[in-house]
């Protein structure tokens, strides 16, 4: 069974070319996939995880900017 899987992998790489085999775009995912069109991720799940991670980061940054702006407004009025 293992030999068949290895043979299928070799035939797939031969068919699509080694340049189209990519590693998933999520940092902690180590899956390989065959790139078709503009794919960056091995699955929809990894794509959603990456989107949510970036969204949360943007929200944290916006919250920090609002907090800094609020603190500046409050300190300007007390002087």
Steps between C-alpha positions, in 0.01 A plus 500: 500500500784739586673432169180580309465832683862591423452405134185714479687793655785469251255481209309804628818709533606386153160600359460845665866592530698567815450877463127463575548314827473754782498515876189635673503876567407464867812509715417204723364273221758283327278343234604493137252554218491541124454865410213567263408853398581738791487260795715577802352255750459125510133519601209735563549441872858632488385796292232585758746462788742740331222750426376492861854536636563807285158645584563464874841662462348797315232534768766500775698768316190716452412461867853607600483804271165603648635457852806713422284770338266503800793532741644789296165682507467447873852622580470810278195618693665472842798725427 
